Amino acid sequence: MAVAVALTLFFVISTSVFSARHAAYADSVANVTYETIRVQSGDSLWSLAEEHPIDGLSTQETSDMIRSVNHLEHGSLDAGVNLKVPARS
């Protein structure tokens, strides 16, 4: 019985934390404006995410968002390609 209560409590807390994090992500991404940049040799999604941070998102989340917005299938970038990135404020 105690195990069932503990698992239920864990599930409720986990769901709450996930929902709150998802809401924060959605709020952060909803107000993003973009600029177009030309990828330079040595650029990566990670480095671009660090250079163009979004308030409230981690570098990983920003990197994932850049990949999604640009419809990239993989994480590698080719120099000379134009990408949309979060505009610097």
Secondary structure, 3 states (H helix, E strand, C coil): CHHHHHHHHHHHHHHHHHHHHHHHHHHHHHCCCEEEEECCCCCCHHHHHHHCCCCCCCHHHHHHHHHHHCCCCCCCCCCCCEEEEECCC
